[in-house]
Amino acid sequence: MIAGCSRSLRREQELIGEQYYFDRGMEMMKKKDYPKAVENFQIVVDSYASSSIVDHAQFMLAEAHFNSEEFISASYEYERVYKDYPSSKFAPEAHYKKALCYYMESPIARLDQDNTIKAIDEFNRFIDTYSSHPLVDDAQEKIDELRAKLAYKEYLNAQLYLKLKEYDSALIYYRYVISEYPRTIWAQYARFGIGEVHFRKEEFETAQSWYQLIVNADVDAELKEKAVKRLSELENTENK
């Protein structure tokens, strides 16, 4: 009986055709009934592999998962678009969207940043593969945003060691931020942090040079104000 039902379902699909299921999937997308959309697009992908619209159905299957905020499932389905149908017009956007899935799963800076790193890697692959695509600029902006998050995580580590008075460890993290993430705002905050380490160790001449770097640079006004205040404190110390 089960076998008979299965044959009946396949025959029904053959009679109705892929366009019917695809159109029904699109209708479900408009209604934001994403589980039903997934169901219909999946039928096209599974049952009409040789169809001219199967790549579009695969892309929309991924889109339905994405709109349901099922980002891990969506990333898998997007990858199938550009791997199974590399010549599809949907392949570039699918590659970008896979990276976007990891971007959406990227947590706050204090937590594990595995998905942040995956997002950066995928955006970079997208840029390398489709260098002239209109989404390249957006991908680069998101890479910069994600790298700033990674820099902030390392900066927080440095700040913790500074608070614990473990100055050598703090310096390691501050210098890492400067060397690995020089374009982020946290590189400047790390320079101020190095000044703070030397200030607390009463190595005032070295501290002064780091604070002066902040004052001379085009940096956040609040940070510059802190550096100016420290330089004033050092000047008062020298005059005593």
Protein Blocks (a to p, Z undefined) as FASTA:
>chain_A
ZZmmmmmmmmmmmmnopmlmmmmmmmmmmnopaklmmmmmmmmmmmmmmbmklmmmmmmm
mmmmmmnopaklmmmmmmmmmmmmmmbmklmmmmmmmmmmmmmmpccfklccklmmmmmm
mmmmmmmmmmmbfklmmmmmmmmmmmmmmmmmmmmmmmmmmmnopaklmmmmmmmmmmmm
mmbmklmmmmmmmmmmmmmnopaklmmmmmmmmmmpccdfklmmmmmmmmmmmmmmmmZZ
